[in-house]
């Protein structure tokens, strides 16, 4: 077969890599090319990406193409994408196209076989945490892509149920294929912790949150819970001094969190790191007392797996895919209950035996998620669509 994969999320000149989707696409392609020497792959990158940046994907059975959506974007974005985008896909005489995100739009005029990976449907499940214009545009593209696809890959059973519920999609059209986890999270970090502590201003004891700074991640309730947690330890005889470390890129309404921190009188106790690069993640997890992610919705929950793999005790939400991914290897809490989040933090900080149990369970749970397995199961979906 001749298989086209939309790889525009890996290298995006305007937005940078799309962290979740871009990482999924990169790992999927990398592992597919390792296990499959029979099929031909056509990888579509943005027109503005430099050729030297995509040389790593060069193989005898791989062709690199550049998707022509650039020069006239500000004049005729819709028409340009439809006419030239569709012509590019048809010219390659593909047996199928895999769009690794439903928000990466394939031209409506493309009539070939289509596989779409759906990572999450937060714009439907918790619409109130997104700007109205973004929500409207995202829904329009997702509706189009889900409707056009012959096969849909859901990254969790939770996401699969959401697809069936929202789009009344037949169950046999959907395959659940979990994402994987990079092996580096099972290994010692390459960046010394001392260097990281100096760079980010880390204290001896800290609670870690990682994720985009946006309402979906429920950071406002996390801050309120941390206030209660801090007050608890201030009243104890040993008076432990905890810091809340918040790592991640700025998202919608991120500027409001600093004002909230001032109002809660937590200025000296909360540290923002900004976006944390790959080599810094493992030592940042290792240095934490525990990890907290009270997200309102997750389609998969890669960051939860990263905490489990690094044996960082975790407190996470009991909603969407998170219980499915974490199982009994993390403490599950209602993300809408600030008191419950705070109490879980207090209980975990006091119980060394519970921490140790979670470390062991977390490591075993994280080992179940492997990118090679993701690629093998995705390849089976491709092969099921042969003429």
C-alpha positions as CSV (number, residue, x, y, z in Angstrom):
1,X,0.0,0.0,0.0
2,X,0.9,3.6,-0.4
3,X,0.1,5.4,2.9
4,X,0.0,9.1,3.4
5,X,0.5,10.5,6.9
6,X,-0.2,14.2,7.7
7,X,3.0,15.1,9.7
8,X,2.4,18.9,9.9
9,X,2.1,18.8,13.7
10,X,5.7,17.7,14.1
11,X,7.3,20.8,12.6
12,X,5.0,23.8,12.5
13,X,6.7,27.1,11.5
14,X,3.9,29.2,13.0
15,X,3.0,27.5,16.2
16,X,6.0,25.2,17.0
17,X,5.5,21.6,17.6
18,X,2.0,20.7,18.9
19,X,3.2,19.1,22.1
20,X,0.7,16.2,22.4
21,X,-0.3,15.6,18.9
22,X,3.1,16.4,17.5
23,X,4.8,13.9,19.8
24,X,2.3,11.2,19.0
25,X,2.8,11.8,15.2
26,X,6.6,11.7,15.5
27,X,6.7,8.5,17.6
28,X,4.1,6.8,15.5
29,X,6.0,7.5,12.2
30,X,9.4,6.6,13.8
31,X,8.1,3.2,14.9
32,X,6.1,2.5,11.8
33,X,9.2,3.0,9.7
34,X,11.1,0.6,12.0
35,X,8.6,-2.3,11.7
36,X,7.2,-1.9,8.2
37,X,9.5,-2.2,5.2
38,X,6.7,-3.4,2.8
39,X,4.3,-0.4,2.5
40,X,5.3,2.9,1.0
41,X,4.9,6.0,3.2
42,X,4.4,9.6,1.9
43,X,4.9,12.1,4.8
44,X,3.3,15.5,4.4
45,X,5.0,18.4,6.1
46,X,4.3,22.1,6.0
47,X,5.6,23.9,2.9
48,X,7.8,26.2,5.0
49,X,9.7,23.4,6.8
50,X,13.3,23.1,5.8
51,X,14.4,19.9,4.0
52,X,17.3,19.4,6.4
53,X,14.8,19.1,9.3
54,X,13.0,16.1,7.8
55,X,16.1,14.1,6.7
56,X,15.7,12.0,9.8
57,X,12.7,10.4,8.2
58,X,14.5,9.3,5.0
59,X,14.1,5.6,4.1
60,X,13.9,3.6,0.9
61,X,10.1,3.3,1.3
62,X,9.5,7.0,2.3
63,X,8.7,10.0,0.2
64,X,8.7,13.5,1.8
65,X,6.1,15.9,0.4
66,X,5.5,19.5,1.4
67,X,1.9,20.5,1.8
68,X,1.2,23.7,-0.2
69,X,-0.6,25.9,2.2
70,X,1.5,28.9,2.7
71,X,2.1,31.7,0.2
72,X,-1.6,32.7,-0.4
73,X,-2.9,31.8,3.0
74,X,-3.9,35.4,4.0
75,X,-5.8,35.9,0.7
76,X,-7.5,32.6,-0.1
77,X,-7.0,30.2,2.8
78,X,-10.1,28.1,2.2
79,X,-9.9,27.9,-1.6
80,X,-6.1,27.4,-1.5
81,X,-6.3,24.5,0.9
82,X,-9.1,22.9,-1.1
83,X,-7.7,23.2,-4.6
84,X,-3.9,22.7,-4.1
85,X,-4.2,20.6,-0.9
86,X,-6.5,18.1,-2.6
87,X,-4.4,18.1,-5.8
88,X,-1.3,17.3,-3.8
89,X,-3.0,14.3,-2.1
90,X,-4.5,13.0,-5.4
91,X,-1.2,13.3,-7.2
92,X,0.5,10.9,-4.9
93,X,-2.1,8.1,-5.7
94,X,-2.4,7.1,-2.1
95,X,-4.3,4.0,-0.9
96,X,-5.2,5.9,2.3
97,X,-4.3,9.0,4.3
98,X,-3.8,9.1,8.1
99,X,-4.6,12.4,9.8
100,X,-3.1,12.2,13.2
101,X,-5.4,14.9,14.6
102,X,-9.0,15.7,13.7
103,X,-8.1,19.4,13.8
104,X,-5.6,18.9,11.0
105,X,-8.0,19.5,8.2
106,X,-8.0,17.3,5.1
107,X,-9.6,19.0,2.0
108,X,-13.3,18.2,1.8
109,X,-12.9,17.3,-1.9
110,X,-10.5,14.5,-1.0
111,X,-12.4,11.3,-1.7
112,X,-9.8,8.6,-0.8
113,X,-9.7,6.4,2.3
114,X,-9.1,8.3,5.5
115,X,-8.0,7.3,9.0
116,X,-8.3,9.9,11.8
117,X,-6.8,9.8,15.3
118,X,-9.0,11.5,17.9
119,X,-7.0,12.5,21.0
120,X,-9.7,14.2,22.9
121,X,-13.0,15.9,22.6
122,X,-12.7,18.5,25.4
123,X,-14.3,21.2,23.2
124,X,-17.5,19.1,23.4
125,X,-17.2,17.8,27.0
126,X,-16.1,20.9,28.8
127,X,-16.8,23.7,26.3
128,X,-16.9,26.4,28.9
129,X,-13.1,26.4,29.3
130,X,-12.4,27.4,25.7
131,X,-12.7,30.7,23.9
132,X,-15.9,30.7,21.9
133,X,-14.2,31.3,18.5
134,X,-11.7,28.5,19.1
135,X,-14.5,26.1,20.2
136,X,-16.6,26.9,17.1
137,X,-13.7,26.4,14.6
138,X,-12.5,23.2,16.3
139,X,-15.9,21.6,16.4
140,X,-16.5,22.4,12.7
141,X,-13.2,20.7,11.6
142,X,-13.7,17.7,14.0
143,X,-17.2,17.2,12.7
144,X,-15.9,17.2,9.1
145,X,-13.0,14.8,9.8
146,X,-14.9,12.3,11.9
147,X,-17.6,12.2,9.2
148,X,-15.1,11.7,6.3
149,X,-13.1,9.0,8.0
150,X,-13.5,5.3,7.2
151,X,-11.6,4.4,10.4
152,X,-11.2,6.3,13.6
153,X,-8.4,5.6,16.1
154,X,-9.3,6.6,19.7
155,X,-6.4,6.9,22.1
156,X,-8.4,5.6,25.0
157,X,-11.7,3.8,25.7
158,X,-13.0,7.0,27.3
159,X,-12.3,8.9,24.1
160,X,-14.0,6.0,22.1
161,X,-17.1,6.3,24.3
162,X,-17.1,10.1,23.7
163,X,-16.9,9.6,19.9
164,X,-19.8,7.2,19.9
165,X,-21.9,9.5,22.2
166,X,-21.2,12.8,20.4
167,X,-21.2,11.7,16.8
168,X,-23.5,8.6,17.0
169,X,-20.6,6.8,15.4
170,X,-20.9,3.0,14.9
171,X,-18.6,1.2,17.2
172,X,-17.0,-0.9,14.5
173,X,-15.7,2.2,12.8
174,X,-13.5,2.9,15.9
175,X,-10.3,1.2,17.1
176,X,-8.8,2.0,20.5
177,X,-5.1,2.2,20.3
178,X,-3.2,3.6,23.3
179,X,-0.2,5.9,22.8
180,X,3.2,4.9,24.2
181,X,5.7,6.4,26.6
182,X,9.4,7.3,25.9
183,X,11.9,5.0,27.4
184,X,13.8,8.0,28.9
185,X,11.2,8.3,31.6
186,X,12.3,4.9,32.9
187,X,16.0,5.9,33.1
188,X,18.0,8.3,35.2
189,X,17.9,11.9,34.0
190,X,20.8,13.3,32.0
191,X,20.5,16.8,33.5
192,X,21.9,17.0,37.1
193,X,19.1,17.9,39.6
194,X,21.3,20.6,41.2
195,X,21.5,22.4,37.8
196,X,17.8,22.2,37.5
197,X,17.2,23.5,41.0
198,X,19.3,26.5,40.4
199,X,17.7,27.3,37.1
200,X,14.1,27.0,38.3
201,X,14.6,28.1,42.0
202,X,13.5,24.8,43.4
203,X,13.3,24.3,47.2
204,X,13.9,21.0,49.0
205,X,10.3,20.0,49.1
206,X,8.0,20.7,46.2
207,X,4.7,19.6,44.7
208,X,4.8,19.4,40.9
209,X,2.2,20.2,38.2
210,X,3.0,19.9,34.5
211,X,0.7,21.0,31.7
212,X,-0.4,23.9,29.6
213,X,-1.5,26.8,31.7
214,X,-5.1,27.0,30.8
215,X,-8.6,26.5,32.5
216,X,-8.9,22.9,31.2
217,X,-6.1,22.0,33.6
218,X,-8.0,23.3,36.6
219,X,-5.1,25.3,37.9
220,X,-7.3,27.7,39.9
221,X,-8.6,24.9,42.1
222,X,-5.1,23.5,42.4
223,X,-3.9,26.8,43.8
224,X,-6.8,26.9,46.3
225,X,-6.0,23.4,47.4
226,X,-2.3,24.2,47.7
227,X,-3.3,27.1,50.0
228,X,-5.2,24.8,52.3
229,X,-2.3,22.3,52.1
230,X,0.3,25.0,53.0
231,X,-1.8,26.2,55.9
232,X,-2.1,22.7,57.3
233,X,1.7,22.3,57.4
234,X,2.3,25.7,58.9
235,X,0.3,24.6,61.9
236,X,2.2,21.4,62.5
237,X,5.1,21.0,64.8
238,X,7.6,20.1,62.1
239,X,6.3,22.9,59.9
240,X,7.3,21.6,56.5
241,X,7.9,24.2,53.9
242,X,6.4,23.1,50.5
243,X,6.6,24.8,47.2
244,X,4.2,24.4,44.3
245,X,6.1,24.2,41.0
246,X,4.0,24.8,37.9
247,X,5.7,23.8,34.6
248,X,4.3,24.3,31.1
249,X,3.7,26.7,28.3
250,X,1.3,29.6,28.7
251,X,-2.2,29.0,27.4
252,X,-5.5,30.9,27.4
253,X,-6.1,33.0,30.5
254,X,-2.7,32.1,31.9
255,X,-2.1,35.7,33.1
256,X,-4.9,35.4,35.6
257,X,-3.0,32.8,37.7
258,X,-0.4,35.3,39.0
259,X,-3.1,37.6,40.2
260,X,-4.8,34.7,42.0
261,X,-1.5,33.7,43.6
262,X,-1.2,37.2,44.9
263,X,-4.7,37.2,46.3
264,X,-4.1,33.8,48.0
265,X,-0.8,35.2,49.4
266,X,1.2,32.4,47.8
267,X,3.7,34.5,45.9
268,X,6.7,33.1,47.8
269,X,5.4,29.5,47.6
270,X,4.6,29.1,43.8
271,X,7.2,28.9,41.2
272,X,6.6,29.0,37.4
273,X,9.2,27.3,35.3
274,X,7.8,27.9,31.8
275,X,7.9,25.2,29.2
276,X,10.2,22.4,30.4
277,X,12.4,20.8,27.7
278,X,12.7,17.0,27.3
279,X,16.0,16.4,29.1
280,X,14.8,18.4,32.2
281,X,11.5,16.5,32.7
282,X,12.9,13.3,34.4
283,X,15.0,15.1,37.1
284,X,12.1,17.5,37.7
285,X,9.8,14.5,38.4
286,X,12.4,12.8,40.5
287,X,12.9,15.8,42.7
288,X,9.2,16.2,43.5
289,X,7.5,15.0,46.7
290,X,4.5,14.1,44.5
291,X,2.7,15.2,41.3
292,X,-0.8,16.7,41.2
293,X,-2.9,17.0,38.0
294,X,-6.6,17.8,38.7
295,X,-7.4,18.2,35.0
296,X,-11.1,18.6,34.0
297,X,-10.6,16.3,31.0
298,X,-7.9,14.3,29.3
299,X,-8.2,12.2,26.2
300,X,-5.2,10.1,27.2
301,X,-3.0,11.7,29.9
302,X,0.6,11.3,28.8
303,X,1.8,13.5,31.7
304,X,0.2,11.1,34.2
305,X,2.1,8.2,32.6
306,X,5.4,10.2,32.8
307,X,4.8,10.7,36.6
308,X,4.1,7.0,37.0
309,X,7.2,5.9,35.0
310,X,9.5,8.2,37.1
311,X,8.0,6.7,40.3
312,X,6.6,10.0,41.3
313,X,3.5,9.5,43.6
314,X,0.6,11.1,41.8
315,X,-2.8,12.7,42.6
316,X,-5.0,12.9,39.5
317,X,-8.6,13.5,38.5
318,X,-11.2,10.7,38.5
319,X,-12.7,11.9,35.2
320,X,-12.5,11.0,31.5
321,X,-9.5,8.7,30.5
322,X,-7.4,9.3,33.6
323,X,-8.7,6.4,35.8
324,X,-8.3,4.1,32.8
325,X,-4.7,5.1,32.3
326,X,-3.6,5.4,35.9
327,X,-5.7,2.4,37.3
328,X,-4.8,2.0,41.0
329,X,-1.3,3.5,40.6
330,X,-2.4,7.0,41.6
331,X,-4.8,8.7,44.0
332,X,-8.0,9.7,42.2
333,X,-9.9,12.8,43.3
334,X,-12.9,14.8,42.1
335,X,-11.4,17.7,40.2
336,X,-14.3,20.0,41.2
337,X,-13.8,19.3,44.9
338,X,-11.0,21.7,46.1
339,X,-11.2,20.3,49.7
340,X,-10.8,16.7,48.4
341,X,-7.7,17.7,46.4
342,X,-6.2,19.4,49.4
343,X,-7.0,16.5,51.7
344,X,-5.4,14.0,49.2
345,X,-2.3,16.2,49.2
346,X,-2.2,16.2,53.0
347,X,-2.8,12.5,53.3
348,X,-0.1,11.7,50.8
349,X,2.5,14.0,52.3
350,X,2.1,12.3,55.7
351,X,2.1,8.7,54.5
352,X,5.5,7.3,53.3
353,X,4.1,3.8,53.0
354,X,1.5,5.0,50.6
355,X,4.1,6.9,48.5
356,X,6.2,3.7,48.2
357,X,3.2,1.6,47.1
358,X,2.3,4.2,44.5
359,X,5.9,4.3,43.2
360,X,5.9,0.5,42.6
361,X,2.4,0.4,41.1
362,X,3.2,3.4,39.0
363,X,6.3,1.8,37.4
364,X,4.4,-1.4,36.6
365,X,1.5,0.5,35.1
366,X,3.7,2.8,32.9
367,X,5.5,-0.2,31.4
368,X,2.3,-1.3,29.7
369,X,2.4,1.6,27.3
370,X,4.8,1.2,24.4
371,X,5.2,3.1,21.1
372,X,6.1,0.0,19.1
373,X,2.9,-1.6,20.2
374,X,1.0,1.6,19.1
375,X,2.7,1.4,15.7
376,X,1.9,-2.4,15.3
377,X,-1.8,-1.9,16.1
378,X,-2.0,1.1,13.8
379,X,-0.4,-0.9,11.0
380,X,-3.1,-3.5,11.5
381,X,-5.7,-0.8,10.9
382,X,-4.0,0.2,7.7
383,X,-3.9,-3.4,6.5
384,X,-7.6,-3.9,7.3
385,X,-8.3,-1.2,4.7
386,X,-6.7,-2.8,1.7
387,X,-8.8,-3.0,-1.4
